[in-house]
Amino acid sequence: MSQTTKYEILYIIRPDLNEDEKNELVERFDGILTANGTTIVESKDWAKRRLAYEINDYKEGIYHLITAEASDATGINEFDRLAAINRGILRFMITKVEA
């Protein structure tokens, strides 16, 4: 059996997206992970919070947290690549969770 690695992905969504746009963005990025062999344990909105400093003129953002596991980093790398160029995502952080 191959060893799986656990990841936490936290990303901040632009606060001016409407509910449908936000849900579409979340579904798209969940799909990027699952299509590339990553298993999503949990994907949830965490909170709408004021940012410590402005990002692209936004003072707040919607934090979304994904807990996932994967036997290789294909899905994580694809998420990383596409999140970096997506205008709906202000910032993101991918953390490998040590067992």
N, C-alpha and C positions, 0 to 999 in steps of 0.2 A: 504494500500500500504506500502510495506516495505521501510525503510529508506536506501538510497544508500549513500555510502561514496566515496568521490573523492580521487584519488591517483595520484601522479606523480612518475614515475619510471625513473631514469636516470642511464644508464649503459654505461660502457666504453668497447668498443670492440677492441680486438687486431688489430693493424694497418697492420699486415702482412697477414691477411686473404684476399683472392681475392674477387672480387665483388659477385660472386656466393655463396661463403662460408659465406660471411657477410649477404647476403639476406636470405640464408637458416637459419642462426642463428636467425635473426630478426623474420622470419616467425615462427620458432619453438617456440620462447618465446612469441610471440603474441598468438600463438595457445594454449600454456599452460594456458595463462590467459583466453581466450575465452572458452576453453573446461571446465573450472572450474567456469563458470558463471560470469566472469568479462567482462564488456563491454568496449571495447577500443574506446575512443573518437578520439584519434590521436596517431599515431606511426610514428616518423620521425627521420631521421639522423639530428643531430644538427650541429656538426662541427667536423673536425679533428683538435685536439689541442695538443699542447705540454703539457705534464704533469708537475705539480709542482715538482714532484720527481719521480724517476724511479719506475715502478711497474714491477716486474719480468723481469728486463733488458729492458723494453720498455720505450722510452722517449716520445712517443706520443700515442694517442688513438683516436678512433672514438666514439664520444659521441652520444648516441641514447636516445631520450626522448619519453616516453609513458605517455599519459594522459588517465586515466581509471576511471570507477566507478563500484562499486560492492555493493551488499546488504550484502554479508558476505566476510570474508577474505580468503576463500578456494583457489582461484586463486592466490592471492597475496602471500600466504604462500607457495604454490607450486612453484611459480616463485622464491621466496626467496631461497627455498631449492635447486632447480636445478641450479640457477645462481651461487650459492656458489661453486658448483662442476664442472661448465663448464669451460673448458680451454680457450674458445674463449672470455670469459668475464673477464676483468681484475678487475673491481670494479663495484659495483652497489649500489644504494641508493633508498629506497622506502620511500616516504613521504606521509603522510595523509594530504590532503588539507582541512583546516578548512573552513566551509561554511561562 
